[in-house]
Amino acid sequence: MLKAIIFDVDDTLLDWEPRAQDWYEYEREHLRSVLDYVRQEVYPLEDFEAFFADVQRRADLAWTQAALDLHAPHMGRVLVAALEAAGVPPERLDMEACLRAYDWRGMPGVTLYPDVVDTLVMLRGHGLRLGLVTNAYSPMWMRDEELRGLGLPVEWFDCRLSSADVGYLKPHPVIFRQALDCLGVKPEEAVFIGDNLEADIGGAQGMGMRAVLRVRHGAEAANGSPITPDAVIHSLHGLPALLDAWYPGWQNGA
């Protein structure tokens, strides 16, 4: 029996193709906001360039290590470590205050795919539980602000998990297990939708879920991978037909 659909976020629900700014330019602006907060409220730190460079270095190291052990980087820990290294007394640092000063609102130009809202409304209307699992560098409350700003009510999702909060990146089984437990479903009662063969498809299938690869229109699924998705779609509008084939009667809660 089908009970839940779990989605990846970036390049599954959010379209990053039209983004209007380079990541380092975006982060530079927001790290200035962090330093302004620290200067005004915490400690007279002046050298922005050194702080910016150290944050980039620490983040790069964290992502490099994550590729080896799947331990998730966390923006808050990176910021606090860089501020401590710059001389800010650790007892005066508040990680959440630093993250709020960063003022993450999403990358300019990134939008919801046009098929997202009506598909989610349809799935909810048939009584399915919905989840989000994202390999994000920021805590989920920051991604929530972004999703709300794009017009997607986060309350539609019964479970929302960021790898930064969980501590592990997809395809590690821990983050998938937490999502299933959060939704109160068994692996065979859930379908995962994502855009990454290894992180999304391989990770979900490794937990016993069916996994659907979302591929941008005009693109092809990666060739040569040992991972084979249970299905490939170019639009979320193709999802109901798959569910009809896999779970006859699902629209009636069967």
Secondary structure, DSSP 8 states (H G I E B T S, - for coil): ---EEEE--BTTTEE-TT--S-HHHHHHHHHHHHHHHHHHHT-----HHHHHHHHHHHHHHHHHHHHHH-B---HHHHHHHHHHHTT--GGG--HHHHHHHHT----TT-EE-TTHHHHHHHHHHTT-EEEEEE--SS-HHHHHHHHHHTT--GGG-SEEEEHHHHSB-TTSHHHHHHHHHHHT--GGGEEEEES-IIIIIIHHHHTT-EEEEE--TT----SS-S---SEEESSGGGHHHHHHHHSTTGGGT-
